[in-house]
Amino acid sequence: LHTGFILLVLAASAASVLSEFQSSESRLMKRLLNGYNNQFRPYNVEYENKTLVSMGMTLSQIISVKEKSQELTTSVYMTFDWVDNRFSWDPEEYEGITIIRIPPYAIWSPRIVLQNSIDGNFDVSVPVMALIKYTGEVQWIPPGLYKSTCTIVVALFPFDWQNCTMVFRSATYDRSEMEFGLSYGDSIYVDPEGNYNIVLFDGSFKENGEWKIVQRPVRINSDSSDPTYQDVTFYLIIRRKPQFYVINLIIPCILMSSLSCFVFYLPSVSCEKMTLSISVLLGETVFLFLIAQRVPETSLAVPLIAGYLLFVMILVIISVISSVVVCNVHYRSNTTHSMPDWVVWFFMEKLAPILRVERPSEEESGACSARPRRCSSVSARKAMRQRKEWKSPSEIMFDHQYELQLNVASPENECFVPPSFTKVPPSFEPAAESINYIANQLKEENDSAQSKDDWGYVALILDRILLWIYFAAFSLGTLFFFLQSTFAYYP
């Protein structure tokens, strides 16, 4: 019972003290707001009757950077400090109260807005209470969710950095009535070099998954041509984290582009050169379309990755044209084209040894090996002498007739043959004509097969030299484009 009585007395005493404190705070509130007009700004004699407003920003999160709409969305806490001499009292008269909280709409505020807002929301998001000290110092720390313009420079995309700014100025007063300053301490950080920086809210700052903050300076800007102009600009210099684009866009693009090198390694007889070239070209078109969905519609610069895709598309188009030329050369014959001497000299005698391209053997020539091959006249005459040892006189006569025809038709032997040597009895003329016809047909087929093999060999050499030229151009172009990312320096 005694303990309960003591607790009851303590509770009554605490309630009495709290009631007195609340009554003191209520009296102070009435006293400060009695006759107070929030339409008149406070004067400061030390600053030529101007109102000094110190600003600061604590960054909580970079929510997003939209390249397409060139928009920066941030979550911040703004800090505004000024002195209003109308808010001053003696703490001893009000139970030691040194700080009081008053709604911002009940007092004078500098009405500072975001000048480069993109969604029409120029003011703070939540009108929180303002803290007022007994000395007249007013501090207002409202949170804000701002969407500001950010000019996106796409020249080095996706290895780029951006300089996004948030420009604040008063919507009511100019520099002749209100002067800007920086709120040092918790909302403005001064580095060892004396530069002013935005403070990151260490307690709840969330790192953005795509952008990294490199620098965050603050500057008070004025215009020499307009002495009434003044603003406070917060700079956010951010660098893109390219890992997402490297894994999902750049590496697949390079791998697909490298397939175009193997167009020249495919044999022309397979008829798959054009299929592979067109497939790679369609894949590059899809990648270029994906890039166009990300970057803003601007003509000031071409993104680095888009320039690389255009370069690869040009190479693929050249490979398509080259494949058409190679296929045309491969399927030539002596009935359509005669091989010039310079082609034989340049491709077969000069380039083939340098490129180490060997003529395919009869076993490697596939279906072409089934065709009869043209033999030399020396081999034909040797076979005739072996047959004379066991042939009948009539067969020897026809063999002698065929041998003479070979000698006459042979390009190695252009000597004069008397007509009496090729004359046969009238009764054997039909048979001789048939034999001559068959021999001529075989010779034409052999010549045609040999010509096709020669053109195919030239096409193979042409494929090999185009392969090395294309590979060198593709490798050097890839290095040239992506080494430019090393020039992505920020101030």
C-alpha positions as CSV (number, residue, x, y, z in Angstrom):
1,L,0.0,0.0,0.0
2,H,2.8,2.4,0.9
3,T,4.6,1.6,-2.5
4,G,1.4,2.3,-4.4
5,F,0.9,5.6,-2.7
6,I,4.4,6.7,-3.7
7,L,3.8,5.7,-7.3
8,L,0.6,7.7,-7.4
9,V,2.3,10.8,-6.0
10,L,5.1,10.5,-8.6
11,A,2.6,10.1,-11.4
12,A,0.7,13.2,-10.2
13,S,3.9,15.2,-10.0
14,A,4.9,14.2,-13.5
15,A,1.5,15.1,-14.9
16,S,1.7,18.5,-13.1
17,V,5.1,19.2,-14.5
18,L,4.1,18.1,-18.0
19,S,1.0,20.3,-17.8
20,E,3.0,23.2,-16.7
21,F,5.5,22.6,-19.6
22,Q,2.7,22.3,-22.1
23,S,1.1,25.4,-20.8
24,S,4.4,27.2,-21.1
25,E,4.9,26.0,-24.7
26,S,1.3,27.0,-25.5
27,R,1.9,30.4,-24.0
28,L,5.2,30.8,-25.9
29,M,3.4,29.7,-29.1
30,K,0.7,32.3,-28.6
31,R,3.2,35.0,-27.7
32,L,5.4,34.3,-30.9
33,L,2.5,34.2,-33.3
34,N,0.5,37.0,-31.8
35,G,0.6,39.8,-34.3
36,Y,3.1,37.9,-36.5
37,N,2.7,38.4,-40.2
38,N,4.3,35.7,-42.4
39,Q,4.1,37.9,-45.5
40,F,7.0,40.1,-44.3
41,R,10.5,38.8,-44.5
42,P,12.8,39.2,-41.6
43,Y,15.5,41.9,-41.9
44,N,19.1,41.5,-41.0
45,V,21.0,44.7,-40.3
46,E,24.4,42.9,-40.7
47,Y,23.6,42.1,-44.4
48,E,22.3,45.5,-45.4
49,N,18.7,44.6,-44.4
50,K,18.8,41.5,-46.6
51,T,17.6,38.1,-45.4
52,L,20.4,35.5,-45.4
53,V,19.2,32.0,-46.2
54,S,21.7,29.2,-45.9
55,M,20.9,26.0,-47.9
56,G,22.1,22.5,-47.8
57,M,21.2,19.1,-49.2
58,T,21.5,15.6,-47.8
59,L,21.2,13.0,-50.5
60,S,19.2,9.9,-49.6
61,Q,19.0,8.0,-52.9
62,I,19.4,8.4,-56.6
63,I,16.2,6.6,-57.6
64,S,16.6,6.6,-61.4
65,V,18.2,8.2,-64.4
66,K,16.1,7.9,-67.5
67,E,18.1,8.4,-70.6
68,K,15.2,8.5,-73.0
69,S,13.4,11.4,-71.2
70,Q,16.7,12.8,-69.8
71,E,15.3,12.8,-66.3
72,L,16.9,12.5,-62.8
73,T,14.9,11.3,-59.9
74,T,16.3,11.8,-56.4
75,S,15.2,11.5,-52.8
76,V,16.8,14.3,-50.6
77,Y,16.5,16.2,-47.4
78,M,16.8,20.0,-47.9
79,T,18.1,22.2,-45.2
80,F,17.1,25.9,-44.9
81,D,18.5,28.1,-42.2
82,W,17.7,31.8,-41.5
83,V,17.3,34.2,-38.6
84,D,14.0,35.8,-37.7
85,N,14.5,38.2,-34.8
86,R,10.7,38.2,-34.2
87,F,11.2,34.6,-32.8
88,S,13.3,35.4,-29.7
89,W,12.5,34.8,-26.0
90,D,14.0,34.2,-22.6
91,P,14.0,30.5,-21.8
92,E,13.8,31.2,-18.1
93,E,10.4,32.7,-18.6
94,Y,9.0,29.6,-20.2
95,E,10.3,26.7,-18.1
96,G,13.6,26.5,-19.9
97,I,12.2,26.0,-23.4
98,T,14.9,26.6,-25.9
99,I,13.4,25.1,-29.1
100,I,9.9,25.2,-30.4
101,R,8.3,23.6,-33.5
102,I,5.9,25.6,-35.6
103,P,4.2,24.6,-38.9
104,P,5.9,26.2,-41.9
105,Y,2.7,27.8,-43.2
106,A,2.4,29.9,-40.0
107,I,5.8,31.5,-40.4
108,W,7.7,33.3,-43.1
109,S,9.6,30.9,-45.4
110,P,12.0,31.7,-48.3
111,R,9.9,29.9,-50.9
112,I,12.8,28.3,-52.6
113,V,11.9,26.0,-55.5
114,L,13.6,23.7,-58.0
115,Q,14.1,25.7,-61.1
116,N,14.8,22.8,-63.5
117,S,11.9,20.5,-62.4
118,I,10.6,18.3,-65.1
119,D,7.2,17.3,-63.6
120,G,5.9,20.6,-62.4
121,N,6.6,19.8,-58.7
122,F,8.8,22.7,-57.8
123,D,8.4,22.6,-54.0
124,V,9.2,20.1,-51.2
125,S,7.1,17.0,-50.8
126,V,6.1,17.1,-47.1
127,P,5.7,20.4,-45.1
128,V,7.4,19.3,-41.9
129,M,7.6,21.4,-38.8
130,A,10.2,24.2,-38.6
131,L,12.6,24.2,-35.6
132,I,12.9,27.7,-33.9
133,K,15.5,28.5,-31.3
134,Y,15.2,31.1,-28.6
135,T,17.9,33.2,-30.4
136,G,15.6,33.6,-33.5
137,E,17.4,30.9,-35.6
138,V,15.0,29.0,-37.8
139,Q,15.9,25.6,-39.3
140,W,13.6,23.8,-41.7
141,I,14.6,20.3,-43.0
142,P,11.8,19.1,-45.4
143,P,12.2,15.9,-47.4
144,G,11.8,16.1,-51.2
145,L,11.3,13.7,-54.1
146,Y,12.6,15.7,-57.1
147,K,12.5,15.0,-60.8
148,S,14.9,17.3,-62.5
149,T,16.2,17.6,-66.1
150,C,19.6,16.0,-66.8
151,T,21.1,16.5,-70.2
152,I,22.4,13.1,-71.2
153,V,25.6,12.9,-73.3
154,V,25.5,9.6,-75.2
155,A,28.8,9.8,-77.0
156,L,30.5,7.1,-74.8
157,F,27.4,5.0,-73.9
158,P,27.6,2.6,-72.1
159,F,30.9,3.8,-70.6
160,D,29.7,7.3,-70.0
161,W,29.4,9.7,-67.1
162,Q,26.8,12.4,-66.7
163,N,26.8,15.8,-64.9
164,C,23.3,16.3,-63.5
165,T,22.4,19.5,-61.8
166,M,19.6,20.7,-59.4
167,V,19.2,24.5,-59.5
168,F,17.3,26.2,-56.6
169,R,16.3,29.8,-56.4
170,S,13.7,31.9,-54.7
171,A,10.4,32.2,-56.4
172,T,9.6,35.5,-54.6
173,Y,12.7,37.4,-53.8
174,D,15.8,38.4,-55.8
175,R,19.4,39.0,-54.6
176,S,18.6,42.6,-53.6
177,E,16.3,41.3,-50.9
178,M,17.6,37.8,-50.0
179,E,21.1,36.5,-50.1
180,F,22.0,32.8,-50.4
181,G,24.6,31.0,-48.3
182,L,25.6,27.4,-47.6
183,S,24.5,25.6,-44.5
184,Y,27.7,24.1,-43.2
185,G,27.7,21.1,-40.9
186,D,25.3,18.2,-41.4
187,S,24.1,19.2,-44.9
188,I,27.2,20.7,-46.5
189,Y,30.5,18.9,-46.4
190,V,33.8,20.8,-46.9
191,D,36.6,18.6,-48.2
192,P,40.3,19.2,-47.4
193,E,40.7,21.2,-50.6
194,G,38.0,23.6,-49.5
195,N,35.3,22.5,-51.9
196,Y,31.7,22.3,-50.8
197,N,29.9,19.0,-51.4
198,I,26.5,17.5,-50.9
199,V,26.3,15.3,-47.8
200,L,25.3,11.6,-48.3
201,F,22.9,10.5,-45.6
202,D,25.0,7.7,-44.2
203,G,22.2,6.2,-42.2
204,S,19.9,5.3,-45.0
205,F,21.7,6.1,-48.3
206,K,21.0,3.5,-50.9
207,E,23.5,2.9,-53.7
208,N,22.0,2.9,-57.2
209,G,22.5,-0.3,-59.1
210,E,23.4,1.4,-62.4
211,W,25.1,4.7,-61.4
212,K,27.9,5.5,-59.0
213,I,28.4,9.0,-57.5
214,V,31.8,10.3,-58.4
215,Q,31.6,14.0,-57.2
216,R,28.9,16.1,-55.7
217,P,30.0,19.7,-55.5
218,V,27.8,22.7,-54.6
219,R,28.1,26.2,-55.9
220,I,26.4,29.6,-55.5
221,N,26.0,31.1,-59.0
222,S,25.4,34.7,-59.9
223,D,25.3,36.7,-63.1
224,S,27.6,39.6,-63.6
225,S,25.2,41.1,-66.2
226,D,22.2,40.8,-63.8
227,P,23.1,41.8,-60.2
228,T,19.7,40.6,-59.0
229,Y,20.2,37.0,-60.1
230,Q,21.5,34.3,-57.7
231,D,20.9,30.5,-57.4
232,V,22.3,27.5,-55.6
233,T,23.3,24.6,-57.9
234,F,23.9,21.1,-56.6
235,Y,25.9,19.0,-59.0
236,L,25.8,15.2,-59.2
237,I,28.6,13.8,-61.3
238,I,27.7,10.2,-61.8
239,R,29.4,7.4,-63.7
240,R,27.5,4.5,-65.3
241,K,28.3,0.9,-64.1
242,P,28.7,-0.9,-67.5
243,Q,28.6,-4.5,-66.2
244,F,25.0,-5.0,-67.2
245,Y,25.6,-3.8,-70.8
246,V,28.9,-5.6,-71.1
247,I,27.3,-9.0,-70.2
248,N,23.9,-8.6,-71.9
249,L,24.8,-6.5,-74.9
250,I,28.4,-6.0,-75.8
251,I,29.8,-9.5,-75.4
252,P,26.8,-11.1,-77.4
253,C,27.3,-8.5,-80.0
254,I,31.0,-9.2,-80.4
255,L,30.4,-13.0,-80.5
256,M,27.7,-12.6,-83.1
257,S,29.9,-10.3,-85.1
258,S,32.8,-12.7,-85.0
259,L,30.6,-15.3,-86.8
260,S,30.9,-13.1,-90.0
261,C,34.6,-14.0,-90.1
262,F,33.7,-17.6,-90.8
263,V,31.7,-16.7,-93.9
264,F,35.0,-16.8,-95.8
265,Y,36.0,-20.1,-94.3
266,L,32.9,-21.9,-95.6
267,P,33.5,-23.7,-99.0
268,S,31.6,-22.1,-101.8
269,V,30.2,-25.4,-103.0
270,S,28.2,-25.7,-99.7
271,C,26.0,-22.7,-100.7
272,E,25.7,-21.5,-97.0
273,K,27.8,-18.3,-97.3
274,M,24.8,-16.1,-98.0
275,T,22.7,-17.8,-95.2
276,L,25.3,-17.1,-92.5
277,S,25.9,-13.5,-93.7
278,I,22.2,-12.6,-93.8
279,S,21.7,-14.2,-90.3
280,V,24.5,-12.1,-88.8
281,L,23.2,-9.0,-90.4
282,L,19.7,-9.6,-89.0
283,G,21.2,-10.2,-85.5
284,E,23.1,-6.9,-85.7
285,T,19.9,-5.1,-86.7
286,V,18.2,-6.4,-83.6
287,F,21.0,-5.2,-81.3
288,L,20.9,-1.7,-83.0
289,F,17.1,-1.6,-82.3
290,L,17.7,-2.4,-78.6
291,I,20.2,0.4,-78.4
292,A,17.8,2.9,-80.0
293,Q,15.2,2.0,-77.2
294,R,17.7,3.2,-74.5
295,V,19.4,6.3,-75.7
296,P,17.6,9.7,-76.2
297,E,16.6,10.9,-79.6
298,T,19.4,13.3,-80.2
299,S,21.6,14.2,-83.2
300,L,24.4,15.8,-81.1
301,A,26.4,12.6,-80.8
302,V,26.3,8.9,-81.8
303,P,26.6,6.4,-79.0
304,L,29.8,4.4,-78.9
305,I,28.0,1.0,-79.0
306,A,25.7,2.2,-81.9
307,G,28.8,3.3,-83.9
308,Y,30.3,-0.1,-83.3
309,L,27.2,-1.8,-84.5
310,L,27.1,0.3,-87.6
311,F,30.7,-0.5,-88.3
312,V,30.0,-4.3,-87.9
313,M,26.9,-4.0,-90.2
314,I,29.0,-2.4,-92.9
315,L,31.5,-5.2,-92.6
316,V,28.8,-7.8,-92.8
317,I,27.3,-6.1,-95.9
318,I,30.8,-6.1,-97.4
319,S,31.1,-9.8,-96.6
320,V,27.7,-10.5,-98.3
321,I,29.0,-8.7,-101.5
322,S,32.3,-10.6,-101.2
323,S,30.5,-13.9,-100.9
324,V,28.5,-13.1,-104.1
325,V,31.8,-12.4,-105.9
326,V,33.5,-15.5,-104.6
327,C,30.5,-17.7,-105.5
328,N,30.5,-16.2,-109.0
329,V,34.2,-17.0,-109.5
330,H,33.8,-20.5,-108.1
331,Y,31.1,-21.5,-110.6
332,R,32.8,-20.1,-113.7
333,S,34.0,-22.5,-116.5
334,N,35.7,-22.3,-119.9
335,T,32.3,-22.0,-121.6
336,T,31.5,-18.7,-119.9
337,H,34.9,-17.2,-119.0
338,S,38.4,-17.7,-120.0
339,M,41.0,-17.3,-117.3
340,P,43.3,-14.3,-117.9
341,D,47.1,-14.8,-117.6
342,W,47.3,-12.2,-114.8
343,V,44.8,-14.2,-112.7
344,V,47.0,-17.3,-113.0
345,W,50.1,-15.3,-112.2
346,F,48.7,-13.3,-109.3
347,F,46.5,-15.8,-107.5
348,M,48.1,-19.2,-108.3
349,E,51.7,-18.3,-108.5
350,K,52.0,-15.4,-106.0
351,L,49.3,-15.5,-103.5
352,A,48.8,-19.2,-103.1
353,P,52.3,-19.9,-101.7
354,I,52.1,-16.9,-99.4
355,L,48.7,-17.9,-98.0
356,R,49.7,-21.6,-98.1
357,V,46.6,-22.6,-100.1
358,E,47.0,-25.9,-101.7
359,R,45.0,-27.2,-104.7
360,P,42.5,-29.8,-103.5
361,S,43.4,-33.4,-104.6
362,E,41.1,-35.7,-106.5
363,E,40.1,-37.5,-103.3
364,E,39.1,-34.2,-101.7
365,S,37.2,-32.8,-104.6
366,G,34.1,-34.7,-103.8
367,A,31.6,-35.1,-106.6
368,C,33.9,-33.4,-109.1
369,S,36.3,-36.4,-108.9
370,A,33.8,-38.6,-110.7
371,R,34.3,-36.6,-113.8
372,P,36.9,-37.9,-116.3
373,R,40.2,-36.2,-116.1
374,R,42.3,-34.8,-119.0
375,C,45.5,-36.8,-119.4
376,S,48.6,-35.7,-121.2
377,S,49.5,-36.8,-124.7
378,V,52.7,-38.4,-123.4
379,S,50.7,-40.8,-121.3
380,A,48.4,-41.5,-124.2
381,R,51.2,-42.5,-126.6
382,K,52.8,-44.7,-123.9
383,A,49.6,-46.6,-123.5
384,M,49.3,-47.0,-127.3
385,R,52.8,-48.7,-127.6
386,Q,51.9,-51.2,-124.9
387,R,48.7,-52.1,-126.7
388,K,50.4,-52.7,-130.1
389,E,52.2,-55.7,-128.7
390,W,49.0,-57.8,-128.5
391,K,46.4,-55.9,-130.6
392,S,45.2,-57.1,-134.1
393,P,46.3,-55.1,-137.2
394,S,42.9,-53.5,-137.5
395,E,42.8,-52.4,-133.9
396,I,46.4,-51.1,-134.2
397,M,45.3,-49.0,-137.2
398,F,42.5,-47.3,-135.2
399,D,44.8,-46.8,-132.3
400,H,47.3,-45.2,-134.7
401,Q,44.5,-43.0,-136.0
402,Y,43.6,-41.9,-132.4
403,E,47.3,-41.4,-131.6
404,L,47.8,-39.1,-134.6
405,Q,44.7,-37.2,-133.6
406,L,46.0,-36.7,-130.1
407,N,49.3,-35.4,-131.5
408,V,47.5,-33.0,-133.8
409,A,45.2,-31.7,-131.0
410,S,47.9,-31.6,-128.4
411,P,49.0,-28.0,-127.5
412,E,52.5,-29.4,-126.7
413,N,53.0,-30.7,-130.3
414,E,52.2,-28.2,-133.0
415,C,54.3,-29.8,-135.8
416,F,53.0,-30.5,-139.3
417,V,51.4,-33.9,-139.8
418,P,50.9,-35.1,-143.4
419,P,47.3,-35.7,-144.4
420,S,48.2,-39.3,-145.7
421,F,49.0,-40.3,-142.1
422,T,45.4,-39.5,-141.0
423,K,43.7,-41.0,-144.0
424,V,41.6,-44.2,-143.5
425,P,39.8,-46.5,-146.0
426,P,36.3,-45.3,-147.0
427,S,34.6,-48.2,-145.4
428,F,36.0,-47.2,-141.9
429,E,35.2,-43.5,-142.2
430,P,31.8,-43.7,-140.2
431,A,33.6,-45.6,-137.4
432,A,36.5,-43.1,-137.4
433,E,34.1,-40.2,-137.3
434,S,32.3,-41.7,-134.3
435,I,35.6,-42.3,-132.6
436,N,36.6,-38.7,-133.3
437,Y,33.3,-37.4,-131.9
438,I,33.7,-39.4,-128.7
439,A,37.3,-38.3,-128.4
440,N,36.4,-34.7,-128.8
441,Q,33.6,-34.9,-126.3
442,L,35.9,-36.5,-123.8
443,K,38.5,-33.8,-124.4
444,E,35.9,-31.0,-124.0
445,E,34.7,-32.6,-120.7
446,N,38.2,-32.8,-119.4
447,D,39.0,-29.2,-120.4
448,S,35.7,-28.0,-118.8
449,A,36.5,-30.0,-115.6
450,Q,40.0,-28.6,-115.5
451,S,38.7,-25.0,-116.0
452,K,36.2,-25.4,-113.2
453,D,38.9,-26.7,-110.9
454,D,41.1,-23.8,-111.8
455,W,38.3,-21.3,-111.1
456,G,37.4,-23.1,-107.9
457,Y,41.1,-22.8,-106.8
458,V,41.1,-19.1,-107.5
459,A,37.9,-18.7,-105.5
460,L,39.5,-20.6,-102.6
461,I,42.5,-18.3,-102.7
462,L,40.2,-15.3,-102.9
463,D,38.3,-16.6,-99.8
464,R,41.5,-17.0,-97.9
465,I,42.8,-13.5,-98.5
466,L,39.4,-12.0,-97.8
467,L,39.3,-13.9,-94.5
468,W,42.5,-12.4,-93.3
469,I,41.5,-8.9,-94.5
470,Y,38.1,-9.1,-92.8
471,F,39.6,-10.5,-89.6
472,A,42.2,-7.7,-89.4
473,A,39.5,-5.0,-90.0
474,F,37.1,-6.5,-87.5
475,S,39.8,-6.8,-84.8
476,L,41.3,-3.4,-85.3
477,G,37.8,-1.8,-85.5
478,T,36.7,-3.5,-82.2
479,L,39.9,-2.4,-80.4
480,F,39.5,1.2,-81.8
481,F,35.9,1.6,-80.6
482,F,36.2,0.1,-77.2
483,L,39.6,1.7,-76.4
484,Q,37.7,5.0,-76.6
485,S,36.0,4.1,-73.3
486,T,39.3,4.9,-71.6
487,F,38.8,8.6,-72.5
488,A,35.7,8.7,-70.3
489,Y,37.3,11.2,-67.9
490,Y,35.2,13.2,-65.6
491,P,36.2,16.6,-64.0
